[in-house]
């Protein structure tokens, strides 16, 4: 469930998440003000950053948004397939109450509205905010539109790759990124027009799901550091932004998405805290499959201990769609 917060509200940092994120990027704690300045954030000095990360006092939401944005730019710059949301960096105030009993009375579902994508800028607006994807409507697709859809997917891949070069567009004498985006925009607009002429519409939106990941308790920067073996893996909980692609010929004005979460993010944090699972890294066979193997092993170990199945990805059986009707003013781009 998405919670909308007023910007003037203040929050205390989730120090554990700060440390894990910073160390995974190889950033020194005593040089964070310089790091933030390099990403255009000049209003958070070194002392202020230390007070934020250490959880010494509450800070306004804007600071967590700025820091999360800087972390995500660094992930992209280093070609690390990870993003962090601002709400992961602070402690929700409902943590101060009886978490589980209160959360039982809260709507745990995640919601999103999918809007018709008519131009490349509409699509890019969503891509800039997404971490993962899910696509619907392919099985009933007519053969006449397959080539256009495949070409559209190719342009989307090109745009996602261009995001990893986002810092290059700051150089005064280098417009290569901008030229690349212009070419991609032309391609996307052409494919969208061809699909519309064949009565095929693409709808998109972002839905945020509370999912688990893992971290190495003894080596945050390199979770597969063989010098520390066996490794102790703990559980992280994050809101992951999925972009939903929905193809349809029914002419809906929009699509409402409902995803039925078993647990809220707060509940997941509560039931997984202080849980660690030991794994011998030297026994993992295929390095390309290490991530999935480790995540599944941590998930299975937790289930064996507490008989609770934790969510690690988007489950298609938990999602439903329904047509919605909206005023033009409701569209966010």
C-alpha angles and dihedrals in degrees: 000000000000115000118202113215129197111243092232092063114106128218140186118240125259091233094189092057092045093053095045093048095045094047093046086060093046093242121157114230093223093055101048096110089060090047092052092046089054087058094050098263107127102157097073111076126192095265092048091050092051091051090050097048093042091052092234094149143349121280132193120268093248092069092055090048091052094048093047089051091052092048091051092050089052091049088053093046091053092043092240113157097228140099133187129210122221092241089061089064098058137051115250111233092233086072087078091067135060093298106193097041092048095045091055088069095048126092103252096187122114119226138195139169116223115213128199111263109224102159139028091250090059091053095044090052088064097039091057089061101041131101099176138006145224125191127205135181099042098114095065095042120132117239090237092071101040095093092050092048092048090050090049090053089052092055091047090053090051092051093049089053090050089058089068087062093051094121091056091071090070094073111103094217099041121082098158093113092049091049090050092051091049091054091047092049091052091051094048093047091050093051093046090052092050091050092049090052087057093049093252117134129192118213123191139182142150123252122186119215128187105235136164131243131170138240135195107248092208101037115033095167096051112024090187098051103150091200088074104053132191093034127212112223123198130188128259123196119207139165105245119203113223121191109217118212111197120181118197143161094196095095097234117173089223143335127239115214123204121187118189108220116197091209136020119237090254092052091049091051091051098048095043101045116116092015117132131173123199119223131178104229093197090064093058104105111195115040091201089061096040096103097052093040092052095045092050092047092051090047092049092047091053091049091051090052100042107012090237121129110218123212115245101163147004111302111206091202090066098054130088134180133208132174117255134191122217144174119251090246090064094066108102100212 
